[in-house]
Amino acid sequence: MREPDPARCVHADAHWLYAVYFDDLRLCGCGNPEATLALILDLLRACPWYEGGWSEFANRLTMPGFEFVAHQLTAAGLIEHGTVVTGSWITEKGQRFVDLASPAFLEEENDYGYSCSDCPTVEAKEAS
């Protein structure tokens, strides 16, 4: 994944979030992206799952559905697990995703994309 340079663009966090959502999680904007994002955030906020936070989601999604989603979150680098997927914990990347993601992201995602050729730099913003 390309990591935007925050010194070069004031939208670096939005570019990073866009890349995680569309590349790492391999999601798109069809269906019900608000509910999908809400589920992902709920799952990440329930970590560490080894304290029992996973059982609610296994009931909501069925156990195979929960395991599938958990493995996708692992593949995206948002969680890690030890011996079993129900013992997962959030990664630094996952916490950053939680801190940055919001329903507003889904409305703004087409505004930022992977990078901006005309974004003001941090230096230019501070100078104004």
C-alpha positions in Angstrom: 0.0 0.0 0.0 1.3 3.5 -0.8 1.8 5.6 2.3 1.0 9.3 1.6 3.5 11.8 2.9 1.8 14.0 5.4 4.4 16.7 4.9 3.3 16.9 1.2 -0.5 16.7 1.5 -3.1 17.8 4.1 -5.3 14.9 3.1 -2.7 12.2 3.8 -4.9 10.5 6.4 -7.8 10.4 3.9 -5.6 9.0 1.2 -4.4 6.3 3.6 -7.9 5.4 4.7 -9.0 5.2 1.1 -6.2 2.7 0.3 -7.0 0.5 3.3 -10.7 0.5 2.6 -10.5 -0.1 -1.2 -7.2 -2.0 -1.6 -6.5 -3.9 1.7 -10.1 -4.7 2.6 -11.1 -4.9 -1.1 -14.4 -3.1 -0.5 -16.3 -0.9 -2.8 -19.2 1.6 -2.5 -22.0 -0.7 -3.6 -24.5 -2.4 -1.4 -24.7 -0.9 2.1 -21.2 0.5 2.7 -22.4 2.4 5.8 -23.5 -0.8 7.5 -20.3 -2.6 6.3 -18.1 0.1 7.8 -20.1 0.1 11.0 -19.6 -3.7 11.3 -15.9 -3.4 10.7 -15.6 -0.6 13.3 -17.7 -2.6 15.8 -15.5 -5.6 15.3 -12.3 -3.6 15.7 -13.6 -1.8 18.8 -14.5 -5.1 20.4 -10.8 -6.2 20.4 -9.1 -7.9 22.1 -11.4 -10.7 21.3 -9.7 -13.1 23.6 -11.6 -11.3 26.4 -14.8 -12.6 24.9 -15.8 -9.7 22.6 -16.1 -12.0 19.6 -19.1 -14.0 20.7 -21.7 -11.3 19.9 -20.4 -11.2 16.3 -20.4 -15.0 15.9 -24.1 -14.8 16.9 -24.8 -11.9 14.4 -22.9 -13.4 11.5 -22.9 -17.2 12.3 -19.6 -18.7 13.2 -18.4 -19.4 9.7 -19.4 -15.8 8.7 -17.5 -14.4 11.6 -14.4 -16.5 10.9 -14.5 -15.3 7.3 -14.7 -11.6 8.2 -12.0 -12.1 10.9 -9.7 -13.7 8.4 -10.3 -10.8 6.0 -9.5 -8.3 8.8 -6.3 -10.3 9.4 -5.3 -10.3 5.7 -5.8 -6.5 5.7 -3.5 -6.1 8.7 -6.2 -4.6 11.0 -6.1 -7.5 13.5 -3.7 -10.3 14.4 -4.4 -13.6 16.1 -2.5 -16.3 17.9 -3.6 -19.9 18.0 -7.3 -19.1 17.1 -9.0 -16.3 15.3 -11.3 -15.7 18.2 -8.3 -14.7 20.2 -7.5 -11.7 17.9 -6.3 -8.3 18.9 -6.2 -5.0 17.1 -3.0 -3.9 15.4 -1.6 -0.3 15.2 -3.0 -0.1 11.6 -6.4 -1.3 12.9 -6.4 1.3 15.6 -5.5 4.0 13.1 -8.4 2.8 10.9 -10.8 3.1 13.9 -9.5 6.5 14.7 -9.8 7.9 11.2 -12.9 6.1 9.7 -16.3 7.6 10.0 -19.5 7.6 7.9 -18.3 10.9 6.5 -15.4 9.1 5.0 -17.8 7.2 2.7 -19.3 10.4 1.5 -15.9 12.1 0.9 -14.0 9.1 -0.5 -14.4 10.2 -4.1 -13.1 13.7 -3.1 -9.6 12.4 -2.1 -8.8 9.0 -3.6 -5.2 7.8 -3.5 -3.6 11.1 -4.0 -4.2 14.7 -5.0 -2.2 16.6 -7.5 -3.7 19.9 -6.3 -3.8 19.3 -2.6 -2.4 22.0 -0.5 0.8 20.9 1.4 1.0 21.1 5.1 3.6 23.9 4.7 1.3 25.9 2.5 -1.6 25.5 4.9 0.4 26.6 7.9 1.7 29.6 6.0 -1.8 30.9 5.2 
